[in-house]
Amino acid sequence: MGISGILLLDKDRDWTSQDCVSKLRGILGERRIGHAGTLDPLATGLLVVLVGRATRAASYAEAEEKEYVAALRLGIVTDTQDITGNVLSRSHVLPTEAEVRSALPRFTGEIDQIPPMYSAIKVNGQKLYDIARRGGTVEREPRRITIRSLEYLGMEDGDPILRIRCSKGTYIRTLCHDLGQALGCGGCMAALRRTASGPFRVEDARRIGELTRADRDTLLPIDTLFASAGRLTLDPGQERRCRFGNDFPLDAVDGEYRFYGASGAFLALGRADAGRGRSIKSFFEV
């Protein structure tokens, strides 16, 4: 029987998210591995890895809120909006700390953000980064995002360091680029670390070099992803119908629940509606 659960990984710089998945398949001895929320190779920090049956929760595992710490390199504009790209312009006239701080409130709250060309978003069936690598560019529709907080942490090696709490779908590279434009000198992202994703924090994550086959037994349970949903234990009749994908009588307030069997095993994320229960996504071993 394979293993299932959630692994919190502290991704190293220069690894792609898929590199991590491939390496973990060998370490954990499980082929069914995915992740929630891609990190670029430049970035480090929290990558939520889904193992075994947990891969069924991929569409639920992308947290609505993320937290990052980013280094803003002022005076440089690149085609990728980060330090790895080709330099398009430079400026030697840089803003003061007070000017940087005063610009931050303009980028807090609900704002429109134009996705970068170097991204996996598709336009007319083509990924933007494929178009960009061929030297092309296309019109992109602005996306509404939320920057819940944007905090100045100080300077490091000449770069302002920012802590950002934001909605999913936010491009921190683009935020750095747009801040540079607002400050009149241009800017790009020099470093990025994801420190939180939903309820998960990087302090609880493991580096890939620390993991061994023995860590198969330390994965977080799948139901950790649904901690905000209520908990209901089904009786044998309800459990049987749940396992066959049928709805069943359920005396509960309407809403989402975690369904458990009498043994305590997590069965499914489900819903109660008008006195009936039904599974939304099942996670029991078949």
Buried (B, 14 or more C-beta within 10 A) or exposed (E): EEBBBBBBBBBBBEBEBEBBBEBBBEBBEBEBBBBBBEBBBBBBBBBBBBBBBBBBBEEBBBBEBBBBBBBBBBBBBBBBBBBBBEEEEEBEEBBEEEEBEEBBEEBBEEBEBBBBBBBEBEBEEEBBBEBBEEEEEEEBEEBEBBBBEBEBEEEEEEBBBBBBBBBBBBBBBBBBBBBBEBBEBBBBBBBBBBBBBBEBBBEEBBEBEEBEEEBBEEBBEBBBBBEEBEEBBBEEEBBEBBBEEEBBEBEBEEEEBBBBBEEEEBBBBBBBEEEEBBBBEBBBEE
